[in-house]
């Protein structure tokens, strides 16, 4: 492993020489610069891992040099040195981005500790940035079609507010992604994002999970524990599958939303919490209310801004972008070289109904990335992964006008839809999302006799 490079910047030759020798004895590669201008040039050409920078220098002093460095190299750690430092100088250096401030006369031990700490903090900062980048990839919302555009518009308007949001949709549609996007673009983005899957927690434990408990509150409560409402203070609490929450827990959640306070299980006093709640469910809560399984007053508290996430079959136009995104993630997570996908393979993926929605598509893409024998995912690979999906033959025929080809394709689609719906024109029209009278008109124009169907 190559040694870390430290650039020493000072207008005193003796300090440059002594520090260079001391750092090289410790295994660093030491560079020197006698002015601020030389420092900027060396950083641009050599790319050091850290800069030791004197404050008092002619022409361009250390603070001016630091400011210039941070403009072009914001992540480069800088440790300042000075023989006549003041509190004001130290504060300004810190505000400009310096990691530490060491006073002269210099102690080798102090310098080495300052360098080690600054490089460790810089490394942690890079690692955190990379984790945030990867997490952003994993939780990024993909789609530019009309359905997703409407969701993005609602998110843009809602995220900066304090309004509660109820996200509904089938399993696997990406309801959690909506909740994370709301949090990441809100004023609470620096606060915690806490997720609770209400369906995965036993009913007898849900209250302890949400509100915490005191020591001795029940058998097994050997110590005090904070609940998710407290842990999400200053941030966002995502209550997934809220429709599966018990009636008792619903009542306490309602109180928390109304009063902004909770009470731990076994506790005597209340605790104030500042938590934004985003809830999600795959159930029809109005039906649950009618059946007496969900509180109507809680529904209206949660449903300030409703967001409906459509199933993937209703926004197939987003599948190519999703495929590209998931291929990249799967290659990254499985240490595979970047892979491409044939257009015919993408076309076949777009024909599948995806009952498991985006989650099923993501899992299928990962399987294709792992099992594909080459660096391009082919039509044959997708057919092997989705054996029930057959490619639709092209409607193009040489020498035939576009108008006639479109009419032929429309006729085949309508006939297939009629067959799928047992000849029922009304049901076929609803599935094709056109007016029944318009479908009759098209059928007559395309030579399809309505009397051959099951509906007059």
DAZIBEL-V550359 format. One record per helix or strand of 2 or more residues. SS is the DSSP state (H for helix, E for strand). FROM is the first residue (numbers start at 1). TO is the last residue. If there is no record, write none. Layout:
BEGIN
SS|FROM|TO  SS|FROM|TO
END
This chain:
BEGIN
E|5|9  H|13|25  E|29|33  H|36|46  E|50|54  H|62|72  E|77|82  H|87|96  E|100|103  H|108|138  H|146|158  E|165|168  H|175|184  E|193|197  H|203|211  E|212|213  E|225|226  H|228|231  E|236|240  H|242|244  H|247|259  E|261|262  E|271|272  E|276|281  H|285|290  H|296|302  E|305|308  H|312|314  H|316|333  E|340|341  H|343|351  H|357|371  E|376|377  H|379|385  H|402|420  H|425|432  H|436|445  H|450|452
END
